[in-house]
Amino acid sequence: MNNDSIILTSNLTKLYAGKPAVSSLHMHVKKGDIYGFIGRNGSGKSTTLKMLCGLAAPSEGTVQLFGKPLHLESVRRRIGVLIESAGLEPDCSAYENMYLKALFMGIPEPEPEILRLLASVGLNPQDKKAAKKFSMGMKQRLGIAMALLGGPDLLILDEPINGLDPEGMNQIRQLLIDLNQKKGITILVSSHILGELSKMATRYGILKDGCLIREISAQELASQCRDYLYLKTSDSKTAAVLLEQRLGIRSYEVHPEGEIRIFSSVDSSAVTSVLSEAGIAVYAIYPHQQDLEEYFLSLMGRETSETGTENSRARKGGRRHA
């Protein structure tokens, strides 16, 4: 095993009623990663995370954490987990919930750590409000604080910013970055808010229909997200032919509703001039950089073969020239 691997799975599979929710997963989370786990609803993210922390038993395959089997108590004590919900005592306050978990974990004199962690997630330790009256955002904050009890080396978080307002998202994002950079905690985090995830993740795993279709670093992602010139016209098909003939543009995509994406290097003023002379109205033209969300959606839309890819594009009404 690679010494840098904190999480390593081999052929990890989970079947429900004979049908795979997760199929032959080979995941590699390296020491020091903030690993963004991405997939549509129903793709198997939560099932995978449950298997990684021992809340669900694999049908096939293995999980190793820190180079050791997951079932070892010494391994489990190094993990902080927030999956789906924090399992709060509904009639207890945030402080009381933290104290109960600390007692269960056998943490001696936990009060200073509890006060520090509650403050770090923006909760008031003096607030006596019962957890059953918490908003979704407050429950998420408390769940993260509870996951941090005991100083874990690995955090596994499923949708930790779900229910938070923008200020709360920023606070939790900065907390996770600080934990990673200042304390060396490796973090595996899923989120459907890809814009937020892209501000902190160093690597990504992309899940589709229970299969891990790609693992990619933030640097590799940046290199693969292609810049293009966005163009919206009154007649995209005629415009594309003109631009190819007059300006020698070869790499572009024609999309519905008058949209063209030009990947070739070209002066936007030259594009506007050519189309205006031909009487084709230009409604919008500007440089655009593909982001994580677009990259993710492009992967989700791809078929497994080149023929399937082209058929998929044809169904969407798009045409690509490269």
C-alpha positions as CSV (number, residue, x, y, z in Angstrom):
1,M,0.0,0.0,0.0
2,N,1.1,3.5,-0.8
3,N,2.1,5.2,2.5
4,D,0.4,8.4,1.3
5,S,-3.0,6.6,1.1
6,I,-5.4,7.4,4.0
7,I,-8.4,5.6,2.3
8,L,-7.9,2.8,-0.1
9,T,-10.7,0.6,-1.4
10,S,-10.5,-2.4,-3.6
11,N,-13.5,-3.7,-5.6
12,L,-15.9,-2.1,-3.1
13,T,-19.4,-3.2,-3.9
14,K,-22.8,-2.9,-2.2
15,L,-25.9,-4.8,-3.4
16,Y,-29.5,-4.1,-2.4
17,A,-31.9,-6.8,-3.4
18,G,-29.3,-8.1,-5.8
19,K,-28.9,-4.7,-7.5
20,P,-25.6,-2.8,-7.2
21,A,-25.8,0.6,-5.4
22,V,-22.0,0.8,-5.6
23,S,-20.0,-1.2,-8.1
24,S,-16.3,-2.3,-7.9
25,L,-15.1,1.0,-6.4
26,H,-11.3,1.6,-6.3
27,M,-10.9,4.9,-4.3
28,H,-7.7,6.5,-3.3
29,V,-7.7,9.4,-0.8
30,K,-4.2,10.6,-0.1
31,K,-2.9,12.1,3.1
32,G,-3.6,15.8,3.3
33,D,-6.4,15.7,0.7
34,I,-9.6,17.6,0.8
35,Y,-11.3,15.1,-1.4
36,G,-14.5,16.3,-3.0
37,F,-16.9,13.4,-3.6
38,I,-19.3,14.2,-6.4
39,G,-22.3,12.5,-7.8
40,R,-26.0,13.0,-8.6
41,N,-28.6,12.0,-6.1
42,G,-28.9,8.2,-6.1
43,S,-25.4,7.7,-7.5
44,G,-24.2,5.8,-4.4
45,K,-22.3,8.6,-2.5
46,S,-23.9,8.1,0.9
47,T,-23.8,4.3,0.6
48,T,-20.0,4.6,-0.2
49,L,-19.4,6.9,2.8
50,K,-21.3,4.5,5.1
51,M,-19.1,1.6,4.0
52,L,-16.0,3.7,4.6
53,C,-16.9,4.4,8.2
54,G,-18.4,1.0,9.1
55,L,-22.1,2.0,9.1
56,A,-22.8,-0.4,6.2
57,A,-21.1,-3.7,5.4
58,P,-19.8,-4.2,1.8
59,S,-21.2,-7.0,-0.3
60,E,-17.8,-7.4,-1.8
61,G,-14.4,-5.8,-1.7
62,T,-12.3,-4.2,1.1
63,V,-11.7,-0.9,2.8
64,Q,-8.4,0.1,4.4
65,L,-7.9,3.3,6.4
66,F,-4.4,4.4,7.4
67,G,-3.1,1.1,5.9
68,K,-5.1,-1.1,8.2
69,P,-8.5,-2.9,8.2
70,L,-11.5,-0.7,9.0
71,H,-12.8,-3.0,11.8
72,L,-9.8,-2.2,14.1
73,E,-10.8,0.0,17.1
74,S,-7.5,1.9,16.8
75,V,-8.5,2.8,13.2
76,R,-12.1,3.9,14.0
77,R,-11.0,6.2,16.8
78,R,-9.0,8.2,14.2
79,I,-12.2,9.0,12.2
80,G,-14.7,11.8,12.6
81,V,-18.0,11.2,10.8
82,L,-21.1,13.2,9.8
83,I,-23.3,11.0,7.5
84,E,-26.9,12.2,6.7
85,S,-27.6,13.4,10.3
86,A,-25.7,13.8,13.5
87,G,-27.8,11.5,15.7
88,L,-28.6,14.2,18.2
89,E,-30.5,13.8,21.5
90,P,-33.6,15.9,20.7
91,D,-34.2,17.3,24.2
92,C,-30.5,18.2,24.8
93,S,-28.7,21.5,24.0
94,A,-25.7,21.7,21.7
95,Y,-23.4,21.6,24.7
96,E,-25.2,18.6,26.3
97,N,-25.1,16.7,23.0
98,M,-21.3,17.3,22.8
99,Y,-20.8,16.3,26.4
100,L,-22.7,13.1,26.0
101,K,-20.6,12.1,23.0
102,A,-17.4,13.0,24.8
103,L,-18.4,10.7,27.7
104,F,-19.2,7.9,25.3
105,M,-15.8,8.4,23.6
106,G,-14.0,8.4,27.0
107,I,-12.5,11.8,26.6
108,P,-11.3,13.1,30.0
109,E,-12.2,16.7,31.0
110,P,-13.9,17.5,27.7
111,E,-15.3,20.9,28.5
112,P,-12.4,23.1,27.0
113,E,-12.5,21.1,23.8
114,I,-16.3,21.3,23.6
115,L,-16.3,25.1,24.1
116,R,-13.6,25.5,21.5
117,L,-15.4,23.3,18.9
118,L,-18.8,24.9,19.4
119,A,-17.3,28.3,18.9
120,S,-15.4,27.2,15.8
121,V,-18.7,26.2,14.1
122,G,-20.6,29.3,15.2
123,L,-22.7,27.9,18.0
124,N,-23.1,29.4,21.5
125,P,-22.2,26.9,24.2
126,Q,-24.5,28.8,26.6
127,D,-27.6,28.4,24.4
128,K,-30.0,26.1,26.2
129,K,-32.3,25.5,23.1
130,A,-33.1,21.8,22.6
131,A,-31.7,20.2,19.5
132,K,-35.3,19.3,18.3
133,K,-35.9,23.1,17.8
134,F,-32.7,23.6,15.8
135,S,-32.8,24.7,12.2
136,M,-31.1,22.4,9.6
137,G,-28.1,24.7,9.5
138,M,-27.7,24.5,13.3
139,K,-27.9,20.7,13.2
140,Q,-25.2,20.6,10.5
141,R,-22.9,22.9,12.6
142,L,-23.4,20.8,15.7
143,G,-22.8,17.6,13.6
144,I,-19.5,18.9,12.4
145,A,-18.5,19.9,15.9
146,M,-19.3,16.4,17.2
147,A,-17.3,14.8,14.3
148,L,-14.3,16.8,15.5
149,L,-14.4,15.6,19.1
150,G,-11.3,13.7,20.0
151,G,-9.1,15.3,17.3
152,P,-9.6,12.8,14.4
153,D,-7.0,12.4,11.6
154,L,-9.7,11.8,9.0
155,L,-13.1,13.6,8.6
156,I,-15.8,12.0,6.5
157,L,-18.6,14.5,5.9
158,D,-21.7,14.0,3.8
159,E,-23.3,17.3,2.7
160,P,-21.9,19.3,5.7
161,I,-23.0,22.7,4.3
162,N,-26.6,21.5,3.6
163,G,-29.0,24.0,5.0
164,L,-26.5,26.7,5.7
165,D,-26.8,30.3,4.5
166,P,-23.9,31.8,2.5
167,E,-22.3,33.2,5.6
168,G,-22.5,29.8,7.2
169,M,-21.1,28.1,4.1
170,N,-18.1,30.5,4.2
171,Q,-17.5,29.8,7.9
172,I,-17.6,26.0,7.5
173,R,-15.5,26.1,4.4
174,Q,-12.8,28.2,6.1
175,L,-12.9,25.9,9.1
176,L,-12.4,22.8,7.0
177,I,-9.5,24.5,5.1
178,D,-7.9,25.5,8.4
179,L,-8.3,22.0,9.8
180,N,-6.6,20.6,6.7
181,Q,-3.8,23.1,6.4
182,K,-3.0,23.8,10.0
183,K,-3.8,20.5,11.7
184,G,-3.1,18.2,8.8
185,I,-6.5,16.5,8.9
186,T,-7.5,14.6,5.7
187,I,-11.1,15.4,4.7
188,L,-13.5,13.4,2.5
189,V,-16.5,15.6,1.8
190,S,-19.5,15.3,-0.4
191,S,-21.6,18.2,-1.5
192,H,-24.1,19.0,-4.3
193,I,-23.0,22.7,-4.1
194,L,-20.1,22.3,-6.5
195,G,-19.2,26.0,-6.5
196,E,-18.5,25.8,-2.7
197,L,-16.7,22.4,-3.1
198,S,-14.4,23.9,-5.8
199,K,-13.2,26.5,-3.3
200,M,-11.6,24.0,-1.0
201,A,-11.1,20.6,-2.6
202,T,-7.6,19.5,-3.7
203,R,-8.8,16.3,-5.4
204,Y,-12.1,14.9,-6.6
205,G,-13.8,11.6,-7.1
206,I,-16.7,11.5,-9.5
207,L,-19.4,8.8,-9.0
208,K,-21.9,7.9,-11.7
209,D,-24.5,5.1,-11.2
210,G,-22.4,3.6,-8.4
211,C,-19.2,3.6,-10.4
212,L,-16.2,5.8,-9.7
213,I,-15.6,7.2,-13.2
214,R,-12.8,9.6,-12.4
215,E,-10.3,10.7,-9.7
216,I,-8.7,14.0,-10.6
217,S,-6.6,16.7,-8.8
218,A,-7.7,20.3,-8.7
219,Q,-4.7,21.1,-10.8
220,E,-5.6,18.5,-13.4
221,L,-9.2,19.8,-13.4
222,A,-8.0,23.3,-14.0
223,S,-6.0,22.2,-17.0
224,Q,-9.0,20.2,-18.5
225,C,-11.6,23.0,-18.0
226,R,-11.3,24.6,-21.4
227,D,-11.7,28.3,-22.0
228,Y,-14.0,29.3,-24.8
229,L,-15.6,32.3,-26.5
230,Y,-19.3,32.3,-25.8
231,L,-21.4,33.5,-28.7
232,K,-25.2,33.9,-28.9
233,T,-26.6,34.8,-32.3
234,S,-29.9,34.9,-34.3
235,D,-28.7,32.0,-36.5
236,S,-26.0,29.8,-35.0
237,K,-25.8,27.3,-37.9
238,T,-25.2,30.0,-40.6
239,A,-22.9,31.8,-38.2
240,A,-20.8,28.7,-37.7
241,V,-20.4,28.2,-41.4
242,L,-19.4,31.8,-41.9
243,L,-16.9,31.8,-39.1
244,E,-15.3,28.6,-40.4
245,Q,-15.0,30.0,-43.9
246,R,-14.0,33.6,-43.1
247,L,-11.9,33.2,-39.9
248,G,-10.7,29.6,-40.2
249,I,-12.3,28.6,-37.0
250,R,-12.2,24.8,-36.6
251,S,-12.8,24.0,-33.0
252,Y,-16.3,24.9,-31.9
253,E,-19.6,23.6,-30.6
254,V,-23.0,24.6,-31.9
255,H,-25.7,24.5,-29.3
256,P,-29.5,25.1,-29.4
257,E,-31.0,28.6,-29.1
258,G,-28.3,30.3,-31.1
259,E,-25.4,29.5,-28.9
260,I,-21.9,28.7,-30.2
261,R,-18.8,27.9,-28.1
262,I,-15.6,28.7,-29.9
263,F,-12.5,27.0,-28.6
264,S,-10.1,28.3,-31.3
265,S,-8.1,31.5,-30.6
266,V,-10.0,34.3,-32.2
267,D,-10.6,38.0,-31.8
268,S,-14.2,38.7,-30.6
269,S,-14.3,41.9,-32.6
270,A,-13.5,40.0,-35.8
271,V,-16.3,37.5,-35.0
272,T,-18.8,40.4,-34.5
273,S,-17.7,42.1,-37.7
274,V,-18.1,39.0,-39.9
275,L,-21.5,38.3,-38.5
276,S,-22.8,41.9,-38.7
277,E,-21.7,42.1,-42.3
278,A,-23.8,39.0,-43.0
279,G,-26.8,40.5,-41.2
280,I,-26.7,38.0,-38.3
281,A,-27.5,39.6,-35.0
282,V,-25.0,39.1,-32.1
283,Y,-26.9,39.0,-28.8
284,A,-23.9,38.1,-26.6
285,I,-20.2,37.5,-26.9
286,Y,-17.7,37.0,-24.1
287,P,-14.9,34.8,-22.9
288,H,-15.9,32.0,-20.6
289,Q,-14.0,29.5,-18.4
290,Q,-15.5,26.1,-17.7
291,D,-16.0,25.5,-14.0
292,L,-16.4,22.3,-11.9
293,E,-20.1,22.2,-12.3
294,E,-19.9,22.3,-16.1
295,Y,-17.1,19.7,-16.1
296,F,-19.2,17.4,-13.9
297,L,-22.3,17.8,-16.0
298,S,-20.2,17.0,-19.2
299,L,-19.0,13.8,-17.6
300,M,-22.5,12.8,-16.4
301,G,-23.7,13.3,-20.0
302,R,-21.1,11.2,-21.6
303,E,-21.7,7.7,-22.8
304,T,-19.1,5.0,-22.4
305,S,-18.2,4.8,-26.0
306,E,-17.3,7.4,-28.6
307,T,-20.4,6.4,-30.6
308,G,-22.5,6.9,-27.5
309,T,-20.9,10.3,-27.0
310,E,-21.8,11.4,-30.5
311,N,-25.3,10.0,-30.2
312,S,-25.7,11.9,-26.9
313,R,-24.6,15.1,-28.5
314,A,-27.0,14.6,-31.4
315,R,-29.9,14.0,-29.0
316,K,-29.1,17.3,-27.3
317,G,-29.0,19.1,-30.6
318,G,-25.4,20.1,-30.3
319,R,-22.7,19.7,-33.0
320,R,-19.0,19.6,-32.3
321,H,-16.1,20.5,-34.6
322,A,-12.5,19.9,-33.4
